[in-house]
Amino acid sequence: MNRTRTITRMAILAVIFIGIAVALYNGFVKDKSVVKTGELAPDFVLQTLDGERFQLSDYRGKGIVLNFWGTWCQPCEAEMPDLEEAHKKYKDQGVMVVGLNIRQPEVTVRPFVERYNLTFPIVMDRTNEITQLYEIGPIPTTYFIDPKGVVKKIVIGGPMSEETIVNNIKLIVPE
């Protein structure tokens, strides 16, 4: 009777241990993002801060640095000057930086863009639809997309250093 009880308890503990291990794996290790390196970046259409229509697939043939950000995000703010410099340096080589603002009104975004003299397109995800499509968690999150629309690198968190930006842009410069 004691032996049966001991075996039962050990079996229950084993099941609990396996359950905890699976939960930890799914929570911390497993890549949960819908957009993965080596896959096509999901297409989307949004309006720019200037009211223009922006569709990601219209820019096939260019390397795209797609940066999800918000004005309240200090790491986002810290990397903006380096993203602007990269945009200026690589735009003539077929690489375009695109800032995708997450759910902020124009009245908040425009002064930020002016303060940092940002010249790359700012697209406005007013409904959070694209942020959810890409399953963005922490920001900044940046996708380096090659001329064929394939995600070559994803950088989550930041701020990215100038070196990180440049090294990842080298992966997406059109030939």
C-alpha positions as CSV (number, residue, x, y, z in Angstrom):
1,M,0.0,0.0,0.0
2,N,2.8,2.4,0.9
3,R,4.7,1.5,-2.3
4,T,1.6,2.2,-4.5
5,R,1.1,5.5,-2.8
6,T,4.7,6.5,-3.3
7,I,4.6,5.5,-7.0
8,T,1.4,7.5,-7.5
9,R,2.9,10.6,-5.8
10,M,6.0,10.3,-8.0
11,A,3.9,10.0,-11.1
12,I,1.9,13.1,-10.1
13,L,5.1,15.1,-9.4
14,A,6.6,14.0,-12.8
15,V,3.4,15.2,-14.6
16,I,3.6,18.5,-12.7
17,F,7.3,18.9,-13.5
18,I,6.7,18.2,-17.2
19,G,3.9,20.7,-17.2
20,I,6.1,23.4,-15.6
21,A,8.9,22.7,-18.1
22,V,6.5,23.0,-21.1
23,A,5.1,26.3,-19.7
24,L,8.6,27.7,-19.2
25,Y,9.7,26.7,-22.7
26,N,6.6,28.3,-24.3
27,G,6.9,31.4,-22.2
28,F,10.6,32.1,-22.5
29,V,12.3,30.0,-25.2
30,K,9.9,29.3,-28.0
31,D,9.8,31.9,-30.7
32,K,6.2,33.1,-30.6
33,S,6.4,35.8,-33.2
34,V,4.2,35.4,-36.3
35,V,6.8,37.0,-38.5
36,K,10.0,35.0,-38.6
37,T,13.4,35.5,-40.2
38,G,13.5,33.9,-43.6
39,E,9.8,34.5,-44.3
40,L,8.0,37.2,-46.3
41,A,7.1,40.2,-44.3
42,P,3.3,40.5,-44.1
43,D,2.1,43.2,-46.5
44,F,0.1,46.2,-45.2
45,V,-1.3,49.5,-46.2
46,L,-1.2,52.5,-43.8
47,Q,-1.3,56.3,-44.1
48,T,1.9,58.3,-43.6
49,L,2.1,61.2,-41.2
50,D,1.8,63.4,-44.3
51,G,-1.4,61.7,-45.4
52,E,0.1,59.6,-48.2
53,R,-0.8,56.0,-48.8
54,F,2.0,53.5,-47.9
55,Q,1.9,49.9,-48.9
56,L,4.9,47.8,-48.0
57,S,4.9,45.6,-51.1
58,D,5.1,48.8,-53.3
59,Y,8.7,49.0,-52.2
60,R,9.8,45.5,-53.3
61,G,13.3,45.9,-54.9
62,K,14.4,48.1,-51.9
63,G,15.8,47.1,-48.6
64,I,13.4,48.2,-45.8
65,V,14.2,48.9,-42.2
66,L,10.8,48.7,-40.6
67,N,11.0,50.2,-37.1
68,F,8.0,49.9,-34.7
69,W,8.1,52.8,-32.2
70,G,6.3,55.3,-29.9
71,T,7.2,58.8,-28.7
72,W,6.9,57.6,-25.0
73,C,9.5,54.9,-25.6
74,Q,13.0,56.2,-24.4
75,P,15.0,53.5,-26.3
76,C,13.0,54.4,-29.4
77,E,13.9,58.0,-29.0
78,A,17.5,57.2,-28.4
79,E,17.9,55.3,-31.7
80,M,16.1,57.8,-33.9
81,P,19.2,59.9,-34.7
82,D,21.1,56.8,-35.8
83,L,18.1,55.6,-37.9
84,E,18.0,59.0,-39.5
85,E,21.7,58.9,-40.3
86,A,21.3,55.4,-41.8
87,H,18.4,56.6,-43.9
88,K,20.5,59.4,-45.3
89,K,23.5,57.2,-45.9
90,Y,21.8,54.2,-47.5
91,K,18.8,55.7,-49.3
92,D,20.8,56.2,-52.5
93,Q,21.8,52.5,-52.3
94,G,18.2,51.4,-52.3
95,V,17.5,51.1,-48.6
96,M,14.7,52.9,-46.9
97,V,14.0,53.4,-43.2
98,V,10.3,53.4,-42.3
99,G,9.1,54.4,-38.8
100,L,5.8,52.7,-37.9
101,N,4.2,54.7,-35.0
102,I,2.0,52.7,-32.7
103,R,-1.4,54.3,-31.9
104,Q,-0.5,57.9,-31.4
105,P,-2.2,61.0,-32.7
106,E,-0.6,63.2,-35.3
107,V,-0.5,66.0,-32.7
108,T,1.9,63.9,-30.6
109,V,4.0,62.4,-33.4
110,R,4.6,65.5,-35.6
111,P,6.5,67.5,-33.0
112,F,8.7,64.4,-32.2
113,V,9.5,64.0,-35.9
114,E,10.3,67.7,-36.2
115,R,12.5,67.7,-33.1
116,Y,14.7,64.9,-34.6
117,N,14.5,66.2,-38.2
118,L,13.3,62.8,-39.4
119,T,13.1,62.6,-43.2
120,F,12.2,58.9,-43.5
121,P,8.5,58.0,-43.9
122,I,6.5,57.7,-40.7
123,V,3.5,55.5,-41.1
124,M,0.6,55.6,-38.6
125,D,-0.8,52.4,-37.1
126,R,-3.8,54.3,-35.6
127,T,-5.9,51.1,-35.0
128,N,-3.0,48.9,-33.8
129,E,-3.9,46.4,-36.6
130,I,-0.3,46.1,-38.1
131,T,1.3,46.0,-34.6
132,Q,-1.0,43.1,-33.8
133,L,-0.4,41.5,-37.2
134,Y,3.4,41.5,-36.5
135,E,2.7,40.5,-32.8
136,I,4.9,43.3,-31.5
137,G,5.6,43.1,-27.8
138,P,8.5,45.3,-26.6
139,I,9.4,48.3,-28.6
140,P,11.4,49.4,-30.4
141,T,11.2,46.3,-32.6
142,T,12.9,46.6,-36.0
143,Y,12.6,44.3,-39.1
144,F,15.3,44.3,-41.7
145,I,13.6,43.3,-44.9
146,D,15.5,42.4,-48.1
147,P,14.5,43.6,-51.6
148,K,12.4,40.4,-52.2
149,G,10.3,41.2,-49.1
150,V,12.0,38.5,-46.9
151,V,12.8,39.3,-43.3
152,K,16.5,38.9,-42.8
153,K,16.8,40.1,-39.2
154,I,14.6,41.1,-36.3
155,V,15.9,43.2,-33.5
156,I,13.6,43.4,-30.4
157,G,14.3,46.0,-27.8
158,G,16.9,48.7,-27.9
159,P,18.1,51.1,-28.5
160,M,20.1,49.7,-31.4
161,S,23.6,51.1,-31.8
162,E,24.7,52.7,-35.0
163,E,26.9,49.6,-35.6
164,T,23.9,47.2,-35.2
165,I,21.9,49.3,-37.6
166,V,24.7,49.4,-40.2
167,N,25.6,45.7,-39.9
168,N,21.9,44.7,-40.4
169,I,21.4,47.1,-43.3
170,K,24.3,45.4,-45.1
171,L,22.1,42.2,-45.1
172,I,19.4,44.0,-47.1
173,V,21.2,46.4,-49.6
174,P,20.0,45.6,-53.1
175,E,22.7,44.1,-55.4
